[in-house]
Protein backbone atom coordinates (compact mmCIF):
# COMPACT_ATOMS: atom_id res chain seq x y z
CA UNK A 1 0.00 0.00 0.00
CA UNK A 2 1.25 3.51 -0.81
CA UNK A 3 2.49 5.65 2.06
CA UNK A 4 4.58 8.81 2.30
CA UNK A 5 6.61 10.94 4.68
CA UNK A 6 6.61 14.72 4.58
CA UNK A 7 10.21 16.01 4.54
CA UNK A 8 9.66 19.81 4.40
CA UNK A 9 11.25 21.84 1.58
CA UNK A 10 14.67 22.47 3.12
CA UNK A 11 17.07 20.85 5.59
CA UNK A 12 16.02 21.10 9.24
CA UNK A 13 18.12 24.14 10.24
CA UNK A 14 17.74 26.11 6.99
CA UNK A 15 15.25 28.89 6.33
CA UNK A 16 12.66 28.20 3.65
CA UNK A 17 10.64 30.41 1.30
CA UNK A 18 7.57 31.76 3.07
CA UNK A 19 4.14 31.42 1.49
CA UNK A 20 2.87 34.87 0.52
CA UNK A 21 6.36 36.35 0.14
CA UNK A 22 7.61 37.89 -3.10
CA UNK A 23 8.79 35.22 -5.59
CA UNK A 24 7.55 32.43 -3.30
CA UNK A 25 6.77 30.01 -6.14
CA UNK A 26 10.15 30.38 -7.87
CA UNK A 27 12.06 30.21 -4.58
CA UNK A 28 10.21 27.21 -3.15
CA UNK A 29 10.49 25.26 -6.42
CA UNK A 30 14.24 25.88 -6.43
CA UNK A 31 14.47 24.81 -2.76
CA UNK A 32 12.45 21.64 -3.41
CA UNK A 33 14.69 20.71 -6.33
CA UNK A 34 17.87 21.39 -4.36
CA UNK A 35 16.55 19.38 -1.42
CA UNK A 36 15.57 16.37 -3.54
CA UNK A 37 19.00 16.45 -5.17
CA UNK A 38 20.69 16.56 -1.77
CA UNK A 39 18.55 13.69 -0.46
CA UNK A 40 19.47 11.58 -3.51
CA UNK A 41 23.18 12.36 -3.03
CA UNK A 42 22.97 11.54 0.68
CA UNK A 43 20.78 8.42 0.60
CA UNK A 44 21.24 7.19 -2.97
CA UNK A 45 18.75 6.84 -5.80
CA UNK A 46 15.33 5.64 -4.64
CA UNK A 47 14.76 1.91 -5.10
CA UNK A 48 11.79 0.66 -7.13
CA UNK A 49 8.49 1.52 -5.40
CA UNK A 50 9.92 4.66 -3.78
CA UNK A 51 10.19 8.17 -5.19
CA UNK A 52 10.44 11.82 -4.24
CA UNK A 53 7.60 14.12 -5.11
CA UNK A 54 6.72 17.76 -4.57
CA UNK A 55 3.17 18.18 -3.29
CA UNK A 56 1.10 21.35 -3.43
CA UNK A 57 -1.19 21.87 -0.48
CA UNK A 58 -3.92 24.49 0.11
CA UNK A 59 -3.47 27.15 2.78
CA UNK A 60 -5.30 30.40 3.61
CA UNK A 61 -2.59 32.35 1.75
CA UNK A 62 -2.27 30.06 -1.29
CA UNK A 63 -0.67 26.73 -2.19
CA UNK A 64 2.39 25.74 -0.19
CA UNK A 65 4.87 23.12 -1.37
CA UNK A 66 6.29 20.11 0.44
CA UNK A 67 8.81 17.44 -0.49
CA UNK A 68 7.61 13.92 0.28
CA UNK A 69 9.11 10.49 -0.14
CA UNK A 70 6.42 8.10 -1.40
CA UNK A 71 6.87 4.37 -0.96
CA UNK A 72 5.08 1.03 -1.03
CA UNK A 73 4.97 -0.06 2.62
CA UNK A 74 4.81 -3.71 1.54
CA UNK A 75 8.17 -3.39 -0.25
CA UNK A 76 10.98 -3.91 2.29
CA UNK A 77 13.65 -1.96 0.34
CA UNK A 78 11.34 0.96 -0.39
CA UNK A 79 10.17 1.11 3.25
CA UNK A 80 13.72 0.96 4.65
CA UNK A 81 14.80 3.71 2.27
CA UNK A 82 11.92 6.00 3.29
CA UNK A 83 12.35 5.36 7.03
CA UNK A 84 16.12 5.95 6.81
CA UNK A 85 15.50 9.34 5.21
CA UNK A 86 12.71 10.32 7.59
CA UNK A 87 14.86 9.60 10.66
CA UNK A 88 18.11 11.13 9.31
CA UNK A 89 17.10 14.37 7.60
CA UNK A 90 20.04 16.69 6.89
CA UNK A 91 20.48 19.77 9.08
CA UNK A 92 22.14 22.02 6.48
CA UNK A 93 22.40 22.44 2.71
CA UNK A 94 25.34 20.63 1.13
CA UNK A 95 27.58 22.62 -1.23
CA UNK A 96 25.83 21.55 -4.44
CA UNK A 97 22.34 22.20 -3.06
CA UNK A 98 23.41 25.62 -1.83
CA UNK A 99 24.60 26.50 -5.33
CA UNK A 100 21.21 25.44 -6.75
CA UNK A 101 19.35 27.53 -4.17
CA UNK A 102 21.52 30.49 -5.18
CA UNK A 103 21.41 29.54 -8.89
CA UNK A 104 21.30 31.96 -11.80
CA UNK A 105 18.49 31.91 -14.36
CA UNK A 106 19.85 31.62 -17.91
CA UNK A 107 16.69 30.96 -19.95
CA UNK A 108 13.05 31.89 -19.32
CA UNK A 109 10.44 30.23 -21.56
CA UNK A 110 6.69 30.76 -21.86
CA UNK A 111 4.12 28.60 -23.61
CA UNK A 112 3.01 29.84 -27.06
CA UNK A 113 5.96 32.21 -27.50
CA UNK A 114 8.46 32.30 -30.35
CA UNK A 115 11.82 30.71 -29.53
CA UNK A 116 14.49 29.11 -31.67
CA UNK A 117 15.47 25.75 -30.20
CA UNK A 118 19.02 26.11 -31.55
CA UNK A 119 19.47 29.39 -29.67
CA UNK A 120 18.37 27.72 -26.42
CA UNK A 121 20.70 24.75 -27.05
CA UNK A 122 23.63 27.14 -27.64
CA UNK A 123 22.95 28.90 -24.32
CA UNK A 124 22.77 25.54 -22.54
CA UNK A 125 26.12 24.49 -24.06
CA UNK A 126 27.68 27.85 -23.14
CA UNK A 127 26.74 27.22 -19.51
CA UNK A 128 28.13 23.69 -19.35
CA UNK A 129 25.07 21.55 -20.09
CA UNK A 130 25.83 18.22 -21.77
CA UNK A 131 23.87 16.67 -24.64
CA UNK A 132 22.80 13.08 -23.90
CA UNK A 133 20.32 10.61 -25.39
CA UNK A 134 18.05 10.68 -22.28
CA UNK A 135 18.24 13.18 -19.44
CA UNK A 136 18.57 11.77 -15.93
CA UNK A 137 20.55 14.41 -13.99
CA UNK A 138 20.85 18.20 -13.77
CA UNK A 139 22.90 19.94 -16.50
CA UNK A 140 21.81 17.55 -19.26
CA UNK A 141 19.68 18.03 -22.36
CA UNK A 142 18.43 15.79 -25.17
CA UNK A 143 17.01 16.60 -28.61
CA UNK A 144 14.55 14.50 -30.62
CA UNK A 145 13.21 16.34 -33.64
CA UNK A 146 11.27 19.37 -32.36
CA UNK A 147 11.44 18.21 -28.74
CA UNK A 148 14.00 19.46 -26.23
CA UNK A 149 14.33 17.71 -22.86
CA UNK A 150 16.26 19.71 -20.26
CA UNK A 151 17.14 18.78 -16.69
CA UNK A 152 17.91 22.15 -15.16
CA UNK A 153 19.56 23.03 -11.90
CA UNK A 154 16.90 24.42 -9.61
CA UNK A 155 14.12 22.10 -10.75
CA UNK A 156 12.98 18.82 -9.22
CA UNK A 157 12.34 17.13 -12.57
CA UNK A 158 13.35 17.66 -16.20
CA UNK A 159 11.23 19.59 -18.66
CA UNK A 160 9.99 18.52 -22.09
CA UNK A 161 9.69 21.49 -24.44
CA UNK A 162 7.98 20.98 -27.80
CA UNK A 163 8.59 23.41 -30.65
CA UNK A 164 7.03 24.22 -33.99
CA UNK A 165 7.75 27.88 -34.76
CA UNK A 166 6.76 28.56 -31.16
CA UNK A 167 6.69 26.59 -27.91
CA UNK A 168 3.57 24.43 -28.18
CA UNK A 169 4.00 22.34 -25.02
CA UNK A 170 5.84 22.70 -21.71
CA UNK A 171 5.71 19.97 -19.11
CA UNK A 172 7.72 18.38 -16.37
CA UNK A 173 8.25 14.64 -16.53
CA UNK A 174 9.64 11.81 -14.45
CA UNK A 175 13.20 11.10 -15.62
CA UNK A 176 12.87 7.40 -14.77
CA UNK A 177 9.49 6.55 -16.30
CA UNK A 178 9.29 9.40 -18.88
CA UNK A 179 5.68 9.93 -17.69
CA UNK A 180 4.39 13.54 -17.66
CA UNK A 181 3.99 15.18 -14.25
CA UNK A 182 2.63 18.69 -14.82
CA UNK A 183 1.63 20.81 -17.80
CA UNK A 184 3.30 24.21 -17.44
CA UNK A 185 2.90 27.75 -18.75
CA UNK A 186 6.42 28.86 -17.83
CA UNK A 187 9.85 27.27 -17.35
CA UNK A 188 13.07 28.77 -15.99
CA UNK A 189 16.40 27.08 -16.65
CA UNK A 190 19.32 27.63 -14.26
CA UNK A 191 23.07 27.24 -14.16
CA UNK A 192 25.64 26.90 -11.41
CA UNK A 193 28.16 29.04 -13.30
CA UNK A 194 28.26 32.67 -12.25
PASEBA-1860 file (N, C-alpha, C; in nm, 3 decimals):
! residues 194
1> XXXXXXXX> 0.084/-0.117/0.000/0.000/0.000/0.000/0.089/0.125/0.000 ~ 0.047/0.228/-0.072/0.125/0.351/-0.081/0.121/0.427/0.051 ~ 0.236/0.480/0.088/0.249/0.565/0.206/0.348/0.674/0.171 ~ 0.359/0.777/0.255/0.458/0.881/0.230/0.496/0.950/0.360 ~ 0.614/1.011/0.358/0.661/1.094/0.468/0.683/1.235/0.416 ~ 0.634/1.333/0.489/0.661/1.472/0.458/0.802/1.506/0.507 ~ 0.881/1.572/0.422/1.021/1.601/0.454/1.051/1.750/0.463 ~ 0.949/1.835/0.446/0.966/1.981/0.440/1.026/2.017/0.304
9> XXXXXXXX> 1.068/2.140/0.286/1.125/2.184/0.158/1.273/2.216/0.168 ~ 1.327/2.215/0.289/1.467/2.247/0.312/1.520/2.161/0.427 ~ 1.652/2.153/0.441/1.707/2.085/0.559/1.657/2.150/0.689 ~ 1.663/2.075/0.796/1.602/2.110/0.924/1.640/2.249/0.974 ~ 1.767/2.287/0.968/1.812/2.414/1.024/1.817/2.529/0.924 ~ 1.770/2.507/0.802/1.774/2.611/0.699/1.640/2.684/0.691 ~ 1.646/2.813/0.658/1.525/2.889/0.633/1.464/2.842/0.501 ~ 1.332/2.856/0.490/1.266/2.820/0.365/1.184/2.939/0.315
17> XXXXXXXX> 1.149/2.936/0.188/1.064/3.041/0.130/0.931/3.042/0.204 ~ 0.881/3.161/0.231/0.757/3.176/0.307/0.640/3.203/0.213 ~ 0.535/3.125/0.228/0.414/3.142/0.149/0.364/3.285/0.163 ~ 0.334/3.349/0.052/0.287/3.487/0.052/0.399/3.586/0.029 ~ 0.525/3.542/0.037/0.636/3.635/0.014/0.659/3.653/-0.136 ~ 0.729/3.760/-0.170/0.761/3.789/-0.310/0.843/3.674/-0.367 ~ 0.810/3.630/-0.487/0.879/3.522/-0.559/0.873/3.388/-0.485 ~ 0.767/3.368/-0.406/0.755/3.243/-0.330/0.764/3.120/-0.422
25> XXXXXXXX> 0.684/3.119/-0.529/0.677/3.001/-0.614/0.814/2.966/-0.672 ~ 0.882/3.063/-0.729/1.015/3.038/-0.787/1.112/2.990/-0.679 ~ 1.112/3.057/-0.564/1.206/3.021/-0.458/1.178/2.883/-0.399 ~ 1.051/2.852/-0.375/1.021/2.721/-0.315/1.046/2.608/-0.414 ~ 1.021/2.630/-0.542/1.049/2.526/-0.642/1.199/2.499/-0.649 ~ 1.278/2.604/-0.641/1.424/2.588/-0.643/1.469/2.514/-0.516 ~ 1.412/2.550/-0.401/1.447/2.481/-0.276/1.409/2.333/-0.282 ~ 1.290/2.303/-0.332/1.245/2.164/-0.341/1.340/2.083/-0.429
33> XXXXXXXX> 1.379/2.141/-0.542/1.469/2.071/-0.633/1.604/2.048/-0.568 ~ 1.657/2.152/-0.503/1.787/2.139/-0.436/1.781/2.033/-0.326 ~ 1.671/2.032/-0.253/1.655/1.938/-0.142/1.646/1.794/-0.192 ~ 1.567/1.772/-0.297/1.557/1.637/-0.354/1.693/1.591/-0.404 ~ 1.766/1.680/-0.471/1.900/1.645/-0.517/1.991/1.607/-0.402 ~ 1.986/1.685/-0.293/2.069/1.656/-0.177/2.030/1.523/-0.113 ~ 1.901/1.497/-0.103/1.855/1.369/-0.046/1.903/1.251/-0.130 ~ 1.899/1.266/-0.263/1.947/1.158/-0.351/2.098/1.139/-0.336
41> XXXXXXXX> 2.173/1.248/-0.322/2.318/1.236/-0.303/2.350/1.171/-0.168 ~ 2.272/1.204/-0.067/2.297/1.154/0.068/2.253/1.009/0.085 ~ 2.136/0.974/0.034/2.078/0.842/0.060/2.079/0.749/-0.061 ~ 2.124/0.799/-0.176/2.124/0.719/-0.297/1.993/0.732/-0.373 ~ 1.995/0.681/-0.494/1.875/0.684/-0.580/1.766/0.599/-0.516 ~ 1.641/0.645/-0.522/1.533/0.564/-0.464/1.523/0.427/-0.530 ~ 1.496/0.324/-0.451/1.476/0.191/-0.510/1.340/0.186/-0.580 ~ 1.313/0.080/-0.656/1.179/0.066/-0.713/1.074/0.076/-0.602
49> XXXXXXXX> 0.961/0.134/-0.634/0.849/0.152/-0.540/0.874/0.261/-0.436 ~ 0.971/0.347/-0.461/0.992/0.466/-0.378/1.029/0.581/-0.471 ~ 0.984/0.701/-0.438/1.019/0.817/-0.519/0.997/0.944/-0.439 ~ 1.067/1.050/-0.481/1.044/1.182/-0.424/0.941/1.253/-0.507 ~ 0.862/1.336/-0.441/0.760/1.412/-0.511/0.741/1.545/-0.439 ~ 0.708/1.647/-0.515/0.672/1.776/-0.457/0.521/1.784/-0.457 ~ 0.463/1.804/-0.339/0.317/1.818/-0.329/0.282/1.966/-0.314 ~ 0.162/1.999/-0.356/0.110/2.135/-0.343/-0.015/2.125/-0.256
57> XXXXXXXX> -0.015/2.200/-0.147/-0.119/2.187/-0.048/-0.187/2.321/-0.022 ~ -0.321/2.323/-0.009/-0.392/2.449/0.011/-0.368/2.507/0.150 ~ -0.363/2.639/0.154/-0.347/2.715/0.278/-0.424/2.845/0.260 ~ -0.455/2.913/0.368/-0.530/3.040/0.361/-0.465/3.141/0.266 ~ -0.331/3.137/0.255/-0.259/3.235/0.175/-0.220/3.183/0.037 ~ -0.261/3.062/0.001/-0.227/3.006/-0.129/-0.185/2.861/-0.116 ~ -0.113/2.812/-0.216/-0.067/2.673/-0.219/0.077/2.668/-0.170 ~ 0.102/2.591/-0.063/0.239/2.574/-0.019/0.292/2.440/-0.069
65> XXXXXXXX> 0.422/2.431/-0.084/0.487/2.312/-0.137/0.546/2.230/-0.023 ~ 0.565/2.101/-0.051/0.629/2.011/0.044/0.697/1.900/-0.034 ~ 0.814/1.859/0.009/0.881/1.744/-0.049/0.839/1.621/0.031 ~ 0.797/1.517/-0.037/0.761/1.392/0.028/0.839/1.278/-0.036 ~ 0.861/1.174/0.042/0.911/1.049/-0.014/0.792/0.953/-0.010 ~ 0.751/0.907/-0.129/0.642/0.810/-0.140/0.701/0.671/-0.151 ~ 0.634/0.574/-0.091/0.687/0.437/-0.096/0.574/0.337/-0.077 ~ 0.599/0.216/-0.123/0.508/0.103/-0.103/0.548/0.038/0.028
73> XXXXXXXX> 0.460/0.046/0.129/0.497/-0.006/0.262/0.504/-0.158/0.268 ~ 0.467/-0.226/0.160/0.481/-0.371/0.154/0.612/-0.412/0.088 ~ 0.687/-0.314/0.037/0.817/-0.339/-0.025/0.924/-0.306/0.079 ~ 1.001/-0.407/0.120/1.098/-0.391/0.229/1.204/-0.286/0.194 ~ 1.261/-0.293/0.072/1.365/-0.196/0.034/1.310/-0.054/0.030 ~ 1.194/-0.037/-0.029/1.134/0.096/-0.039/1.103/0.151/0.100 ~ 1.050/0.068/0.188/1.017/0.111/0.325/1.143/0.149/0.402 ~ 1.247/0.066/0.394/1.372/0.096/0.465/1.432/0.228/0.416
81> XXXXXXXX> 1.428/0.248/0.286/1.480/0.371/0.227/1.405/0.493/0.283 ~ 1.274/0.488/0.282/1.192/0.600/0.329/1.214/0.625/0.478 ~ 1.216/0.520/0.559/1.235/0.536/0.703/1.375/0.590/0.734 ~ 1.475/0.545/0.660/1.612/0.595/0.681/1.617/0.745/0.657 ~ 1.552/0.791/0.550/1.550/0.934/0.521/1.475/1.010/0.630 ~ 1.357/0.961/0.664/1.271/1.032/0.759/1.336/1.048/0.896 ~ 1.421/0.954/0.934/1.486/0.960/1.066/1.626/1.021/1.062 ~ 1.675/1.059/0.944/1.811/1.113/0.931/1.815/1.235/0.841
89> XXXXXXXX> 1.714/1.320/0.848/1.710/1.437/0.760/1.832/1.526/0.781 ~ 1.886/1.582/0.673/2.004/1.669/0.689/1.969/1.799/0.763 ~ 2.066/1.852/0.836/2.048/1.977/0.908/2.072/2.099/0.819 ~ 2.169/2.087/0.729/2.214/2.202/0.648/2.220/2.163/0.500 ~ 2.219/2.266/0.414/2.240/2.244/0.271/2.380/2.191/0.250 ~ 2.399/2.097/0.156/2.534/2.063/0.113/2.577/2.165/0.009 ~ 2.703/2.159/-0.033/2.758/2.262/-0.123/2.682/2.269/-0.255 ~ 2.652/2.154/-0.315/2.583/2.155/-0.444/2.441/2.209/-0.432
97> XXXXXXXX> 2.370/2.170/-0.327/2.234/2.220/-0.306/2.235/2.371/-0.284 ~ 2.331/2.419/-0.209/2.341/2.562/-0.183/2.362/2.640/-0.312 ~ 2.440/2.584/-0.405/2.460/2.650/-0.533/2.329/2.654/-0.612 ~ 2.249/2.546/-0.604/2.121/2.544/-0.675/2.027/2.649/-0.615 ~ 2.022/2.655/-0.482/1.935/2.753/-0.417/1.974/2.895/-0.458 ~ 2.103/2.917/-0.477/2.152/3.049/-0.518/2.172/3.059/-0.668 ~ 2.119/2.963/-0.745/2.141/2.954/-0.889/2.105/3.080/-0.967 ~ 2.152/3.084/-1.091/2.130/3.196/-1.180/2.044/3.151/-1.298
105> XXXXXXXX> 1.936/3.224/-1.323/1.849/3.191/-1.436/1.920/3.227/-1.566 ~ 1.921/3.134/-1.662/1.985/3.162/-1.791/1.885/3.165/-1.906 ~ 1.771/3.098/-1.890/1.669/3.096/-1.995/1.532/3.098/-1.927 ~ 1.443/3.182/-1.980/1.305/3.189/-1.932/1.214/3.163/-2.053 ~ 1.128/3.063/-2.044/1.044/3.023/-2.156/0.897/3.024/-2.118 ~ 0.814/3.075/-2.207/0.669/3.076/-2.186/0.601/3.001/-2.298 ~ 0.492/2.933/-2.264/0.412/2.860/-2.361/0.360/2.955/-2.467 ~ 0.354/2.909/-2.591/0.301/2.984/-2.706/0.379/3.110/-2.738
113> XXXXXXXX> 0.511/3.109/-2.711/0.596/3.221/-2.750/0.699/3.172/-2.850 ~ 0.747/3.263/-2.933/0.846/3.230/-3.035/0.984/3.212/-2.972 ~ 1.046/3.098/-2.998/1.182/3.071/-2.953/1.246/2.979/-3.055 ~ 1.373/2.999/-3.080/1.449/2.911/-3.167/1.519/2.807/-3.079 ~ 1.489/2.680/-3.101/1.547/2.575/-3.020/1.699/2.578/-3.026 ~ 1.756/2.607/-3.143/1.902/2.611/-3.155/1.964/2.719/-3.068 ~ 1.896/2.833/-3.055/1.947/2.939/-2.967/1.949/2.892/-2.822 ~ 1.844/2.822/-2.779/1.837/2.772/-2.642/1.947/2.668/-2.619
121> XXXXXXXX> 1.966/2.578/-2.716/2.070/2.475/-2.705/2.208/2.541/-2.693 ~ 2.233/2.646/-2.771/2.363/2.714/-2.764/2.386/2.776/-2.626 ~ 2.282/2.834/-2.567/2.295/2.890/-2.432/2.325/2.778/-2.333 ~ 2.253/2.667/-2.344/2.277/2.554/-2.254/2.422/2.506/-2.264 ~ 2.472/2.492/-2.386/2.612/2.449/-2.406/2.709/2.551/-2.347 ~ 2.681/2.679/-2.367/2.768/2.785/-2.314/2.779/2.777/-2.162 ~ 2.674/2.730/-2.097/2.674/2.722/-1.951/2.702/2.581/-1.898 ~ 2.763/2.497/-1.983/2.813/2.369/-1.935/2.717/2.253/-1.936
129> XXXXXXXX> 2.599/2.269/-1.997/2.507/2.155/-2.009/2.564/2.056/-2.111 ~ 2.533/1.928/-2.092/2.583/1.822/-2.177/2.468/1.758/-2.253 ~ 2.489/1.736/-2.385/2.387/1.667/-2.464/2.401/1.517/-2.443 ~ 2.286/1.452/-2.414/2.280/1.308/-2.390/2.161/1.252/-2.467 ~ 2.147/1.120/-2.469/2.032/1.061/-2.539/1.905/1.069/-2.455 ~ 1.917/1.054/-2.321/1.805/1.068/-2.228/1.854/1.140/-2.103 ~ 1.782/1.244/-2.062/1.824/1.318/-1.944/1.790/1.241/-1.817 ~ 1.882/1.243/-1.721/1.857/1.177/-1.593/1.919/1.253/-1.478
137> XXXXXXXX> 1.991/1.364/-1.506/2.055/1.441/-1.399/2.063/1.587/-1.441 ~ 2.072/1.678/-1.344/2.085/1.820/-1.377/2.205/1.846/-1.468 ~ 2.192/1.946/-1.551/2.290/1.994/-1.650/2.295/1.907/-1.775 ~ 2.188/1.836/-1.805/2.181/1.755/-1.926/2.063/1.800/-2.013 ~ 2.079/1.780/-2.144/1.968/1.803/-2.236/1.972/1.698/-2.346 ~ 1.856/1.674/-2.408/1.843/1.579/-2.517/1.752/1.639/-2.623 ~ 1.780/1.609/-2.749/1.701/1.660/-2.861/1.648/1.544/-2.942 ~ 1.518/1.548/-2.972/1.455/1.450/-3.062/1.360/1.528/-3.151
145> XXXXXXXX> 1.404/1.555/-3.272/1.321/1.634/-3.364/1.293/1.771/-3.305 ~ 1.165/1.808/-3.292/1.127/1.937/-3.236/1.102/1.933/-3.087 ~ 1.162/1.835/-3.019/1.144/1.821/-2.874/1.279/1.838/-2.806 ~ 1.280/1.923/-2.703/1.400/1.946/-2.623/1.369/1.906/-2.479 ~ 1.441/1.808/-2.428/1.433/1.771/-2.286/1.549/1.837/-2.215 ~ 1.521/1.903/-2.102/1.626/1.971/-2.026/1.607/1.939/-1.878 ~ 1.715/1.894/-1.814/1.714/1.878/-1.669/1.797/1.992/-1.613 ~ 1.728/2.091/-1.562/1.791/2.215/-1.516/1.825/2.208/-1.368
153> XXXXXXXX> 1.932/2.277/-1.331/1.956/2.303/-1.190/1.838/2.385/-1.141 ~ 1.799/2.364/-1.018/1.690/2.442/-0.961/1.553/2.387/-0.987 ~ 1.542/2.271/-1.048/1.412/2.210/-1.075/1.415/2.064/-1.032 ~ 1.303/2.018/-0.976/1.298/1.882/-0.922/1.297/1.776/-1.031 ~ 1.244/1.809/-1.148/1.234/1.713/-1.257/1.271/1.783/-1.388 ~ 1.305/1.706/-1.490/1.335/1.766/-1.620/1.209/1.819/-1.687 ~ 1.232/1.902/-1.788/1.123/1.959/-1.866/1.128/1.904/-2.008 ~ 1.012/1.887/-2.067/0.999/1.852/-2.209/0.938/1.973/-2.277
161> XXXXXXXX> 1.011/2.028/-2.374/0.969/2.149/-2.444/0.950/2.112/-2.591 ~ 0.828/2.131/-2.641/0.798/2.098/-2.780/0.786/2.225/-2.862 ~ 0.852/2.224/-2.978/0.859/2.341/-3.065/0.794/2.313/-3.200 ~ 0.729/2.413/-3.255/0.703/2.422/-3.399/0.779/2.550/-3.436 ~ 0.710/2.658/-3.466/0.775/2.788/-3.476/0.765/2.862/-3.343 ~ 0.687/2.804/-3.251/0.676/2.856/-3.116/0.672/2.738/-3.020 ~ 0.677/2.766/-2.890/0.669/2.659/-2.791/0.523/2.617/-2.779 ~ 0.495/2.492/-2.817/0.357/2.443/-2.818/0.323/2.360/-2.694
169> XXXXXXXX> 0.426/2.314/-2.622/0.400/2.234/-2.502/0.517/2.247/-2.406 ~ 0.485/2.269/-2.280/0.584/2.270/-2.171/0.532/2.178/-2.063 ~ 0.615/2.082/-2.021/0.571/1.997/-1.911/0.692/1.941/-1.839 ~ 0.671/1.911/-1.712/0.772/1.838/-1.637/0.742/1.689/-1.655 ~ 0.846/1.608/-1.640/0.825/1.464/-1.653/0.920/1.389/-1.561 ~ 0.883/1.267/-1.531/0.964/1.181/-1.445/1.080/1.126/-1.529 ~ 1.202/1.152/-1.485/1.320/1.110/-1.562/1.336/0.959/-1.568 ~ 1.274/0.886/-1.476/1.287/0.740/-1.477/1.182/0.673/-1.565
177> XXXXXXXX> 1.058/0.719/-1.555/0.949/0.655/-1.630/0.915/0.727/-1.760 ~ 0.961/0.853/-1.774/0.929/0.940/-1.888/0.782/0.984/-1.888 ~ 0.709/0.954/-1.780/0.568/0.993/-1.769/0.556/1.141/-1.737 ~ 0.459/1.212/-1.798/0.439/1.354/-1.766/0.397/1.372/-1.621 ~ 0.438/1.484/-1.561/0.399/1.518/-1.425/0.302/1.634/-1.427 ~ 0.346/1.749/-1.479/0.263/1.869/-1.482/0.274/1.939/-1.615 ~ 0.162/1.990/-1.665/0.163/2.081/-1.780/0.196/2.219/-1.724 ~ 0.280/2.294/-1.795/0.330/2.421/-1.744/0.306/2.534/-1.843
185> XXXXXXXX> 0.298/2.656/-1.791/0.290/2.775/-1.875/0.424/2.846/-1.885 ~ 0.513/2.817/-1.789/0.642/2.886/-1.783/0.748/2.790/-1.730 ~ 0.871/2.805/-1.781/0.985/2.727/-1.735/1.104/2.820/-1.724 ~ 1.178/2.807/-1.615/1.307/2.877/-1.599/1.417/2.773/-1.592 ~ 1.525/2.797/-1.665/1.640/2.708/-1.665/1.754/2.779/-1.594 ~ 1.829/2.705/-1.512/1.932/2.763/-1.426/2.067/2.700/-1.453 ~ 2.171/2.772/-1.410/2.307/2.724/-1.416/2.375/2.743/-1.282 ~ 2.483/2.669/-1.260/2.564/2.690/-1.141/2.678/2.785/-1.169
193> XX> 2.707/2.812/-1.297/2.816/2.904/-1.330/2.770/3.046/-1.305 ~ 2.859/3.127/-1.253/2.826/3.267/-1.225/2.902/3.360/-1.317
END
